Amino acid sequence: MIRGQRNDPANPARQADRSPAGESSHRRVLSLICAGHFTSHLWTIVLPALFTVLEPVFHVDYVQLGLIVTVTTITSAACQMPCGYLVDRYGPKRLLVIGLTVSSIAYLLMALAPNYPALMALGFVVGAGQTVFHPADYAILSALYPAERAGKPYSLHTFSGFTGSAVAPLAIAGLNAAFNWKIAIASAGVLGLVITGAMMIWLQVPIEVQVTPKAAAAIDHTPARPKRRQGGVTLPSGLAVFLSAPLLLLFGFFAFTSMFSSGLQSYLPATISKIFDASNGAANAMLTVFMATIAAGVLAGGFLADRITNYARLIGVTFIGSTALMFLIAALPMPIWLLFIFFGASGVLQGVIMPSRDKMVRASASERDTGKSFAFVTLAMNVGSIIAVPVIGVLLDNSEARLVFWALAFCLLLAAATVLVPSGRRAGEPERAVA
């Protein structure tokens, strides 16, 4: 795994404008990107927040409603890599506007859905639209901020997403209580259209990520990259970047991390209720504490990411700490108040590494492959979620609740291994980016 930061090339177009006007422009772009990411995460909670309302309306059970969310995730996973290529080829702003528009219209149509199959079909559309955010957002942020100053913008971007997840249940439930479920869902679509309009008007994308390939070649006179050999086979450089050791290890890291986070978010209340005989309210409050402390950890991690060079060591230490907490929860009886402390600590440990994690992705591939690289690791997150949720559901259905935390701890150990083992093997190796 690559340790530290990749030095940005001495390209005047890549250097951040430190003038007051330039800083103001950067803040505006960052605000718009964060607003889009907030909306993206809010959208993922819209339907789950209304499951109890939609069940009698459409005469379906919770498994059928949950299938809509699964379909959305699978569609997003399938579209990640094509979207990454499109971002690198046609520019992130265009893809962001298209994705926001598609998802916004899909939610407006959900408010008018006459039956369950219509909801399912629109779930496919939402998944395709949601695909754009990570590849496009990180392509813009990586072009806008040099590596040594990217930690805080990355942390604000991640923080805005978790804030959307935290706000959504209360906002959607409140709109449903004040009006009805149709207004609640439609409001999510209207919010997306407002953000889309703001991006169309005010989002100014750095020149190196918004021009067409021909225009970029005219500006940057960089010769085309040659094909590379991988295992004796000559591959196009765009494909070879995904077969490089750093990105393959990052794929594993994101997949194992997603198994932990998605498993915990989906089943923490049910698992805690079974093991510790906690009330449903107390168990859900633990999940709220976990999510809130992740957001707090992300903000702290943004400052830390710009002050350290060995990201692998930070991630390894925090994940080993989280693993120990999961082992203790699985193995020992403990009071409810102590569980709140454990999950709060675990949330901080998970959140603090996220900006460093994002900078490792940026450092692992060339600037021309930023969109594809972030699409690749986002695909890993989708894969991890798709695997973990049904597996943990089987454990719970078979009354093996304590095994859930053993399994989650094992996922964290595997994630830590993807950064610690390669780092140890190449200790002292000069830092270099995959070109």
C-alpha positions in Angstrom: 0.0 0.0 0.0 1.3 3.5 -0.8 2.3 5.5 2.3 2.2 9.2 2.5 1.2 11.7 -0.1 1.9 12.0 -3.8 3.6 15.3 -4.7 1.5 17.3 -7.2 3.3 18.1 -10.4 4.7 21.6 -10.9 1.8 22.6 -13.1 0.5 26.1 -12.6 -3.0 25.0 -13.5 -2.9 22.6 -10.6 -1.7 25.1 -8.0 -4.4 26.4 -5.7 -5.1 30.1 -6.2 -4.5 31.5 -2.7 -5.9 35.0 -3.5 -9.1 36.1 -1.8 -11.0 35.6 -5.0 -9.5 32.2 -5.6 -10.3 31.1 -2.1 -13.8 32.3 -2.4 -14.3 30.3 -5.6 -12.9 27.2 -4.0 -15.2 27.6 -1.0 -18.2 27.9 -3.4 -17.2 24.8 -5.3 -16.6 22.8 -2.1 -20.0 24.0 -0.7 -21.8 22.8 -3.8 -20.0 19.5 -3.9 -20.8 18.9 -0.2 -24.5 19.9 -0.8 -24.7 17.3 -3.5 -23.1 14.6 -1.2 -25.5 15.6 1.6 -28.4 15.0 -0.8 -27.0 11.7 -2.0 -26.8 10.3 1.5 -30.2 11.7 2.4 -31.7 9.9 -0.5 -30.4 6.5 0.7 -32.6 6.9 3.8 -35.8 8.2 2.2 -37.5 4.8 1.6 -36.2 3.0 4.7 -37.6 5.9 6.8 -41.0 5.3 5.3 -41.1 1.4 5.3 -43.7 1.2 8.0 -45.9 3.6 6.0 -45.4 2.1 2.6 -46.0 -1.5 3.7 -49.8 -1.2 4.0 -50.0 1.3 1.1 -48.5 -1.2 -1.4 -49.5 -4.4 0.4 -45.9 -5.7 0.6 -43.7 -7.0 3.4 -40.4 -5.6 4.6 -38.4 -8.1 2.6 -39.9 -6.7 -0.6 -39.3 -3.1 0.5 -35.8 -3.9 1.4 -35.3 -5.5 -2.0 -35.7 -2.0 -3.5 -32.7 -0.8 -1.5 -30.7 -3.9 -2.6 -31.6 -3.3 -6.2 -30.5 0.3 -5.9 -27.1 -0.8 -4.5 -26.5 -3.4 -7.1 -27.3 -1.0 -9.9 -25.0 1.6 -8.4 -22.2 -1.0 -8.2 -22.8 -2.1 -11.8 -22.5 1.5 -13.0 -19.5 2.6 -11.0 -16.8 1.7 -13.4 -18.5 3.1 -16.6 -19.2 6.3 -14.6 -15.6 6.6 -13.6 -14.5 6.4 -17.3 -17.1 8.9 -18.3 -16.0 11.3 -15.6 -12.4 11.1 -16.8 -13.4 11.5 -20.4 -16.2 14.1 -20.4 -15.7 15.9 -17.2 -17.3 15.6 -13.7 -19.7 18.6 -13.8 -21.7 17.1 -16.7 -22.0 13.8 -15.0 -22.9 15.3 -11.7 -25.7 17.4 -13.3 -27.0 14.3 -15.2 -26.9 12.1 -12.1 -28.6 14.6 -9.8 -31.3 15.2 -12.4 -32.0 11.5 -13.0 -32.3 10.7 -9.3 -34.3 13.8 -8.5 -36.9 13.0 -11.2 -37.0 9.3 -10.1 -37.9 10.4 -6.5 -40.6 12.8 -7.9 -42.0 9.8 -9.8 -41.9 7.6 -6.8 -44.3 10.0 -5.1 -46.7 9.1 -7.9 -45.9 5.4 -8.1 -49.2 3.4 -8.5 -47.8 0.1 -7.3 -44.8 -1.9 -6.0 -43.3 -2.8 -9.5 -43.2 0.9 -10.3 -41.2 1.6 -7.1 -38.8 -1.2 -8.0 -38.3 0.1 -11.5 -37.5 3.6 -10.1 -35.1 2.0 -7.7 -33.0 0.9 -10.7 -33.1 4.5 -12.0 -32.0 6.0 -8.6 -29.1 3.5 -8.4 -27.8 4.7 -11.8 -28.1 8.3 -10.8 -26.5 7.9 -7.5 -23.4 6.4 -9.1 -21.9 9.7 -10.1 -21.1 11.3 -6.8 -17.8 9.7 -5.6 -16.1 9.6 -9.0 -17.1 13.1 -9.9 -16.8 14.7 -6.5 -13.3 13.4 -5.9 -12.1 14.3 -9.4 -13.1 17.9 -8.8 -11.7 18.1 -5.2 -8.4 16.4 -6.3 -8.0 18.9 -9.1 -8.9 21.9 -6.9 -6.7 21.2 -3.9 -3.1 20.1 -3.9 -2.4 16.9 -1.9 -0.9 18.7 1.1 -4.2 20.6 1.6 -6.7 18.0 0.5 -7.4 16.4 3.9 -9.8 19.0 5.3 -11.8 19.3 2.0 -12.1 15.5 1.9 -13.2 15.5 5.5 -15.9 18.1 4.9 -17.1 16.2 1.9 -17.4 13.0 3.9 -18.9 14.8 6.9 -21.6 16.3 4.7 -22.7 12.8 3.6 -23.0 11.5 7.1 -24.9 14.7 8.0 -27.4 13.9 5.3 -27.8 10.3 6.7 -28.4 11.7 10.2 -30.9 14.4 9.1 -32.9 12.2 6.7 -34.9 10.1 9.2 -36.2 13.1 11.2 -36.8 15.2 8.1 -38.7 12.5 6.1 -40.7 11.3 9.2 -41.6 14.9 10.0 -42.8 15.6 6.4 -44.8 12.4 6.5 -46.4 13.4 9.8 -47.1 16.9 8.7 -48.4 16.0 5.2 -48.1 12.5 3.8 -45.6 10.0 2.4 -46.0 11.4 -1.1 -45.0 14.9 -0.1 -42.0 13.4 1.9 -40.6 11.6 -1.1 -41.4 14.4 -3.5 -39.5 16.8 -1.2 -36.4 14.8 -1.6 -36.7 15.1 -5.4 -37.3 18.8 -5.2 -34.2 19.2 -3.0 -32.1 17.4 -5.7 -33.4 19.7 -8.4 -32.5 22.8 -6.4 -29.0 21.5 -5.9 -28.8 20.6 -9.6 -29.8 24.2 -10.6 -27.2 25.6 -8.2 -24.5 23.4 -9.7 -25.4 24.3 -13.3 -25.1 28.0 -12.4 -22.3 28.3 -9.9 -20.1 25.2 -10.1 -16.8 26.1 -11.8 -14.8 23.0 -12.4 -10.9 23.3 -12.7 -9.9 23.3 -16.4 -7.9 20.0 -16.2 -11.0 18.0 -15.3 -13.6 19.7 -17.5 -12.1 19.8 -21.0 -12.5 17.2 -23.6 -9.6 14.8 -24.4 -8.5 16.7 -27.5 -8.6 20.0 -25.7 -6.6 18.5 -22.8 -4.0 17.2 -25.2 -3.7 20.7 -26.7 -3.2 22.2 -23.2 -1.0 19.6 -21.7 1.2 18.3 -24.6 1.7 15.1 -22.7 2.3 12.1 -24.9 -0.2 9.3 -24.8 0.6 6.7 -22.1 1.9 3.4 -23.5 0.3 0.1 -22.9 1.6 -1.8 -19.9 2.4 -5.4 -19.4 0.7 -7.3 -16.5 1.6 -10.9 -15.9 3.0 -11.2 -19.4 -0.1 -9.7 -21.1 -0.1 -6.3 -22.6 -3.0 -4.2 -21.3 -4.2 -0.7 -22.0 -3.0 1.7 -19.4 -6.5 2.6 -18.3 -7.1 -1.1 -17.4 -3.7 -1.7 -16.0 -4.2 0.9 -13.2 -6.9 -1.3 -11.7 -4.5 -4.3 -11.6 -1.8 -2.4 -9.8 -1.0 -3.6 -6.3 -2.0 -0.3 -4.5 -5.5 -0.1 -6.0 -6.2 -3.9 -5.6 -5.2 -3.6 -1.9 -7.4 -0.5 -1.6 -10.3 -2.4 -3.2 -9.9 -5.0 -0.5 -9.6 -2.4 2.2 -12.9 -0.6 1.1 -14.7 -3.9 0.7 -13.8 -5.2 4.2 -14.5 -1.8 5.7 -17.9 -1.7 4.0 -18.7 -5.2 5.3 -18.2 -3.9 8.8 -20.0 -0.6 8.5 -23.0 -1.8 6.5 -23.4 -4.8 8.7 -23.3 -2.7 11.8 -25.7 0.0 10.4 -28.2 -2.6 9.2 -28.2 -4.9 12.2 -26.8 -3.1 15.3 -30.2 -2.6 17.0 -31.5 -6.1 16.3 -28.2 -7.7 17.5 -27.8 -5.6 20.6 -31.4 -6.4 21.6 -30.8 -10.1 21.2 -27.5 -10.2 23.1 -28.0 -7.7 25.9 -31.8 -7.6 26.2 -31.7 -3.9 25.5 -34.9 -2.1 24.5 -35.4 -1.2 20.8 -35.1 2.5 21.7 -31.8 2.1 23.5 -30.4 -0.1 20.7 -31.3 2.5 18.0 -29.8 5.2 20.2 -26.5 3.3 20.1 -26.7 3.3 16.3 -27.3 7.1 16.4 -24.3 7.5 18.7 -22.1 5.4 16.3 -23.1 7.5 13.2 -22.7 10.9 15.1 -19.3 10.0 16.3 -18.2 8.9 12.8 -19.1 12.4 11.6 -17.1 14.0 14.5 -14.2 11.7 13.7 -14.2 12.7 10.1 -13.8 16.4 10.9 -10.9 15.6 13.2 -9.4 13.3 10.6 -9.3 16.0 8.0 -6.9 18.1 10.1 -4.8 15.0 10.9 -4.6 13.8 7.3 -2.8 17.0 6.3 -0.2 16.6 9.1 0.9 13.0 8.8 2.7 11.1 6.1 2.1 7.5 7.1 -1.6 6.9 6.5 -1.2 3.1 6.7 0.0 3.2 10.3 -2.9 5.5 11.3 -5.4 3.2 9.7 -3.9 0.1 11.1 -3.8 1.4 14.7 -7.4 2.7 14.6 -8.7 -0.5 13.0 -6.9 -2.7 15.6 -8.6 -0.5 18.3 -12.0 -1.0 16.7 -11.4 -4.7 16.4 -10.6 -5.0 20.1 -13.9 -3.2 20.9 -15.9 -5.6 18.7 -14.2 -8.6 20.4 -15.0 -7.3 23.8 -18.7 -6.7 22.9 -18.9 -10.2 21.5 -17.2 -12.0 24.4 -18.2 -10.2 27.6 -21.4 -9.3 29.3 -21.5 -5.5 30.0 -23.9 -2.8 31.1 -25.9 -0.8 28.5 -24.1 2.5 29.4 -20.7 0.9 28.6 -22.0 -0.2 25.1 -22.7 3.5 24.3 -19.1 4.3 25.2 -17.8 1.4 23.1 -19.9 2.3 20.0 -19.0 6.0 20.4 -15.3 5.2 20.5 -15.7 2.8 17.5 -17.4 5.6 15.5 -14.6 8.1 16.2 -12.0 5.5 15.2 -13.8 4.8 11.9 -14.4 8.4 11.1 -10.9 9.7 11.8 -9.3 7.6 9.1 -11.6 8.5 6.2 -9.8 11.6 4.9 -6.5 9.7 5.0 -8.2 6.8 3.3 -9.3 9.1 0.5 -5.9 10.6 0.1 -4.4 7.1 -0.3 -6.8 6.5 -3.2 -5.7 9.8 -4.7 -2.0 8.8 -4.3 -2.4 5.4 -5.9 -3.2 6.4 -9.4 -2.3 9.2 -11.9 -4.3 12.4 -12.1 -5.8 11.3 -15.4 -7.4 8.3 -13.7 -8.9 10.0 -10.6 -12.5 9.4 -11.6 -11.9 5.7 -12.4 -9.8 5.1 -9.3 -12.5 6.5 -6.9 -15.2 4.6 -8.9 -13.2 1.4 -8.4 -13.0 1.7 -4.6 -16.6 2.8 -4.4 -17.5 -0.4 -6.3 -15.7 -2.2 -3.5 -18.0 -0.5 -1.0 -21.0 -1.7 -2.9 -19.6 -5.2 -3.1 -18.9 -5.3 0.7 -22.4 -4.2 1.5 -24.0 -6.7 -0.9 -22.1 -9.5 0.8 -22.3 -8.5 4.4 -26.0 -7.7 4.8 -27.4 -11.1 3.8 -24.6 -13.0 5.6 -25.3 -11.2 8.9 -29.0 -11.7 8.4 -28.5 -15.4 8.2 -26.5 -15.3 11.5 -29.3 -13.5 13.2 -32.0 -15.8 11.8 -30.1 -18.8 13.2 -29.9 -17.2 16.7 -26.1 -16.6 16.4 -26.2 -13.0 17.4 -22.8 -13.0 19.2 -21.2 -14.3 16.0 -22.2 -11.1 14.3 -19.7 -9.1 16.3 -17.0 -11.8 15.8 -17.6 -11.5 12.1 -17.5 -7.7 12.1 -14.2 -7.9 14.1 -12.8 -10.3 11.5 -13.7 -7.9 8.7 -11.8 -5.1 10.5 -8.7 -7.3 10.9 -8.7 -8.1 7.2 -9.1 -4.4 6.4 -6.1 -3.6 8.6 -4.1 -6.3 7.0 -4.5 -4.7 3.5 -2.6 -1.6 4.8 -0.3 -2.9 7.5 1.2 -6.0 5.7 2.1 -4.2 2.5 3.4 -1.2 4.4 5.7 -3.4 6.5 7.1 -5.2 3.4 8.0 -2.0 1.8 9.1 0.0 4.8 11.6 2.7 3.7 10.6 2.4 0.0 10.5 5.8 -1.6 7.1 7.1 -2.2 5.9 7.0 -5.8 2.6 7.3 -7.6 1.3 4.8 -10.1 1.6 6.7 -13.3 
